[in-house]
Each structure stands twice: as structure tokens, then as C-alpha cells.
Amino acid sequence: LKAVGRLDMSTEGLILITNSGEYKRELELPSNKLHRTYRARVHGKMEPHKLKVLRTGAEIQGVRYQGMKVELERINQRRQSRGPSTNTWLRLTCVEGKNRIIRKVLEALGLTVNRLIRISYGDYSLKHLPPGMMLPVKMKPLKSHKARGKMKTIPYEQVKGEKTKEDAKAAPVAWVSARSTTSR
């Protein structure tokens, strides 16, 4: 049996296991641009310029990281008696499979990842599967995966729902399906 992708010791979540080395390789190839989605709880102040870096990409220690789709899920409000919490939950989607990509990029921004959960890989998703449970799924041909494609940034004026000037500085990411790029 072969695991698709890797999770380090302090990361939890979806692990795909297959008996096909060819299928494993196909899922992992960077050129196939399968979306990998994570939930991350980060400690540190989340600021608009940090969101911009996450969305547009960065070079860290000589390695270039592509932009990611980033959503703020929530800012922890539990510690109101001692002041506001500095923990924030993010949902990040990337197409690269570089080693410890989420942790390295967030660390470079001064944020400490104190929990990281992979919730989807391509069209395979945890949904409401409880921790520790396994579920057999059918092999899905790579070309039929909907959660794949390259990213491009889009101008702020085309984005709906982001209302502040700080958000305007951080152009969000749009997904481009593999089908639309082959027709050009």
C-alpha cells in the first residue's frame, strides 16, 4: 500500500492510500495541480498584508511558493476576560505539494501553526468522517477531478463581498479549470 502525499507528525487529516503506484504518482504530480485544502489554527496577528502574501505567493529562503486561496474561518473569542485571543482559523487551498508548504509560508509571516488538518485532496474530502475511521472509495480518473486547476489573481474591482480598503490590497485568488486553459 502507498500513501498519497505526506502528513508530518503534527499534521492530521485526510490520508489517501492506494495499491496503485501509478495512480499515486498521478495524484502527486505538480503538473496535475490537484487542490489540497487545509484548516490551520494560527497564533499571531492576522493582518491584511499577510493575507496578500498568502494569496499572491512568496519566495522564502530561495524557494518560490505560489499563491493560495485563503479564507478566514474565525478568530477565537474564548479568552475575553484576558483580552482578545490571537488564534485564527484559516482555510487554505494550494496546488503545490512542497514539503511543509503551509507551515513554512505561515512561519515566514510571523504566524505559528498550532493545528493543521488536511480536509481534502483533489475531489477526495473528509466531510464528516470521524477521526480514525477509514472509508473505501473508488479510484477516480484524474481528468474527472473538479478540484484541480491553476490559480490566477484577479483585480479587486471584479471581486464581490470584500468591502474594506485593506481587502482591496489583497487581491483574492480565482481558480481556472484545467479545461479552460487547454482551449487557449
N, C-alpha and C positions, 0 to 999 in steps of 0.2 A: 504494500500500500504506500502511496505517495501523497504527502500533504501539498496543497496548492498555496503558494505564498508562505510566509512565516509569521509567527507571532512571537515576540520575545517574552521572557519570563513575567514581566509586569504588564503585559497586554492580554486582554481577554476577548472573547467573542467568537465569531464565525471562523471555523476551520473547515475547509473542503478537503476531503480525502478521496482519492481515486486509485484504481488499479491500472489506469492507462497513463503511461509516461508521456505519450504523445499529446493527450488531452491536457495534462498538467502543464506541459511546456506551452501549449497554445494559449492557455489561460494566463500564464505569467509573462508572455512576450510583451515588452513595452509597446511594440508597434501595433498591437491589437487594442490598446487604450481602453481596457476594461475599467469601469469606475469602481473604486474602493472607497466605501463610506465608513467613517469612524465617528463615534461620540467621544469627546475629550472633555474632562474636567480640568481646567487650568487654574493655577494660582498666580495672581498678578493682575495688574490693572489692564483691562482690555480697552484700547484706545483706537480711534478711527484710523490713524496711520498704520497701526498694526494689522487691522483688517485689510487695508490697501495692500500691504506687503504680502499677506496670505493670498489675496485674490489675484495679484499680478505676478507673483513669483519673486525669487530672490537668489542671490549667489552667496553661499555660506561656505567658508573655508575652501574656496576654489571649485565648489560643486554647484551647478545651476539647478534650481528646483522650480518646476513650472507652477503657475498659479493654481489655486484650488477653489472650489465652490465652498463658501463658508456661510453658515447660518448661526446666529446667536440663539441658543435654545433658551437659556435663562441665566440670570445672575442670582446666586444663592442669597436668600434674605433671612436665613435662620438666626444669625447672630445679632439681632437688632439691639440687644441690651449692651453689647460691647462694640457697637459701631458696625458699619456695613461690611459684609463679607467680601473677600477679594477672590472668591472662587466663581468661575463662569463655566457653564456648559456650552460647548460648541459642537456643531455637526459639520465635519469636513469631508469633502469628496475630492479625491485626487485620481489621476490616471497613471501616475508613476508608481513603480514598485520598489523604489530605492529603500535601502536598509534604514529603518528608524526615521523615515521621512517626516512624519508628524512631530515626533519628539524633537528632532534636530531643528526644524524650522521654528517651532514654538519656543524652544530654548533660546535660539538666536534673538528672539523678540523680547526676551526677559520674562517669559512665562514658563512656569513649571507644570508639567503634566503630572497630575496625581492620580488620574484614572484614564485609561484608554480602552475603548471597546470597538472592535470591528463589527459593524452591523450588516454590511453587505459587501459582496464581491461579484461584480457583473450583475446578473439577474438573480443570483442566489442571495437570500436575505434571511436574517434571524427571525424577523417579525415578532411573534410572541412565543418563540421556542424557549422553554425554561433552561437555565444553566445546567450543564451536564447531560442534557438529553441529545440523542443522536436521531437523525431522521434520514432515511434513504431517499435520494432524489435522482431523477433521470438525468443522464448526460444531455446537455443542451448544446446543439451546434453553435459555434462561436458567432457565426453570421446572423443568428436569430436573437442574440442578446440585444436588448433595448438599452441597457445601461452601459453604453460604450460610446466612444467618440472623443474627438479632441475638443479643447476649450479655446475660446477667444474672449477677450474682454469687449464689452460693448459700451458705448457712450452713456453717460449718466442720463442724458435727456430721454433716452429710449426706455429707461427703467421706471416701472410703476411701483409705488408703495414705499420708496425710500424718500423721506421728506426733509432731512436735515442737511445743512451745508457740509457737515463732516462726512455724511454718507456720500455726498457728491464727489468728494475727493477719492473715495474708494470705489472705483468702478467695479461692479459685480461681474461675475463670470457667466457666460452663456454656453450651453452645450451645443455642439454641432454634431449631428449624427454622421456616422460613417458613410451612409448612403448619399448625403448631400455633398460630401467632399469628393466623392468619386465622379460625380456628374459634371464637375467644373473642369 
